């Protein structure tokens, strides 16, 4: 993963292989949401936090809120991450 040009959402196969299937699915169904989030480092970090939280047994909604607060995410970043996660969930990607 070349962190100077790639991140976990823009190149999941290289940077986040355990989620590459979910991200590929999201790219097909939620391309606009994925691109908007992948362009913001804070949004990428928020999505990673939520994934780790859910993997540890947290509820998605609570994880989104907790991670956003923990990161001090702006409303724009929180909204971008939430839209991506909701779209991916609605399309069976997660």
Secondary structure, DSSP 8 states (H G I E B T S, - for coil): --TTT--TTT-HHHH-GGGHHHHHHHHHH-HHHHHHHHT-HHHHHHHHHHHHHHHTT--HHHHHHHHHHHHT--HHHHHHHHHHHHHHHHTT--
